[in-house]
Amino acid sequence: PGEEGKGLAGGRQAIAVTVGFSPRACKAETVNGYVLLTLSDQPGAPRVALGSGGRWRWSDLLSL
């Protein structure tokens, strides 16, 4: 709600699909801190940081 045209819903959907179809072992992997995703190989490409600064699992992103 209220996210139309802002790209947030599309970004969440892309993460949910990617993580959702990942192998179970990948989803259960513990991550410490943040993960930085670069959206292109080009210099200056947009980046997205994921995480809480603490311990989390990729499967945690499915419950957002």
The 8 nearest C-alpha neighbors of each residue, nearest first, counted from 0:
[[1, 2, 3, 8, 7, 4, 5, 6],
 [0, 2, 3, 5, 4, 8, 7, 6],
 [3, 1, 5, 0, 7, 4, 8, 6],
 [4, 2, 5, 1, 6, 8, 0, 7],
 [3, 5, 6, 2, 7, 8, 1, 9],
 [6, 4, 2, 3, 7, 8, 9, 1],
 [7, 5, 9, 8, 4, 10, 3, 2],
 [8, 6, 10, 9, 5, 2, 11, 3],
 [7, 9, 11, 10, 6, 12, 2, 3],
 [10, 8, 12, 6, 7, 11, 13, 5],
 [9, 11, 7, 13, 12, 8, 6, 14],
 [12, 10, 8, 14, 9, 13, 15, 7],
 [11, 13, 15, 9, 10, 14, 16, 8],
 [14, 12, 10, 16, 11, 15, 17, 9],
 [15, 13, 17, 11, 12, 16, 18, 10],
 [14, 16, 12, 18, 13, 19, 17, 61],
 [17, 15, 19, 13, 14, 18, 20, 12],
 [18, 16, 14, 19, 15, 20, 13, 21],
 [19, 17, 21, 15, 20, 16, 14, 26],
 [18, 20, 16, 15, 17, 21, 61, 58],
 [19, 21, 18, 17, 16, 22, 15, 23],
 [22, 20, 18, 19, 25, 17, 23, 26],
 [21, 23, 25, 24, 26, 20, 19, 18],
 [22, 24, 26, 25, 27, 21, 20, 28],
 [25, 23, 27, 22, 26, 28, 21, 57],
 [26, 24, 28, 22, 27, 23, 21, 57],
 [25, 27, 58, 57, 23, 24, 28, 56],
 [28, 26, 24, 25, 56, 23, 29, 58],
 [29, 27, 25, 26, 56, 24, 30, 57],
 [28, 30, 56, 55, 27, 54, 31, 57],
 [31, 29, 55, 54, 56, 28, 32, 57],
 [30, 32, 54, 53, 55, 29, 33, 52],
 [33, 31, 52, 53, 50, 54, 51, 30],
 [32, 34, 50, 49, 52, 48, 51, 35],
 [35, 33, 49, 48, 50, 36, 32, 30],
 [34, 36, 48, 47, 49, 37, 33, 46],
 [37, 35, 47, 46, 48, 38, 34, 49],
 [38, 36, 46, 39, 45, 35, 44, 47],
 [37, 39, 45, 46, 44, 36, 40, 47],
 [40, 38, 41, 44, 37, 45, 42, 46],
 [39, 41, 42, 44, 38, 37, 43, 45],
 [40, 42, 39, 44, 43, 38, 45, 37],
 [43, 41, 44, 40, 39, 45, 37, 38],
 [42, 44, 41, 45, 39, 40, 46, 37],
 [45, 43, 39, 42, 41, 38, 46, 37],
 [46, 44, 38, 37, 43, 47, 39, 36],
 [47, 45, 37, 36, 38, 44, 35, 48],
 [46, 48, 36, 35, 49, 37, 45, 38],
 [49, 47, 35, 34, 36, 33, 46, 50],
 [50, 48, 34, 33, 35, 47, 51, 36],
 [51, 49, 33, 52, 32, 34, 48, 55],
 [50, 52, 53, 32, 33, 49, 55, 54],
 [51, 53, 32, 33, 50, 31, 54, 55],
 [54, 52, 32, 51, 31, 55, 50, 33],
 [53, 55, 31, 30, 32, 29, 52, 56],
 [54, 56, 30, 29, 53, 31, 59, 57],
 [57, 55, 29, 58, 59, 28, 30, 27],
 [56, 58, 26, 59, 60, 27, 28, 18],
 [57, 59, 26, 60, 56, 61, 27, 18],
 [60, 58, 57, 56, 61, 62, 55, 63],
 [61, 59, 58, 62, 63, 57, 15, 56],
 [62, 60, 59, 58, 63, 15, 19, 18],
 [61, 63, 60, 59, 58, 15, 57, 19],
 [62, 60, 61, 59, 11, 15, 58, 14]]
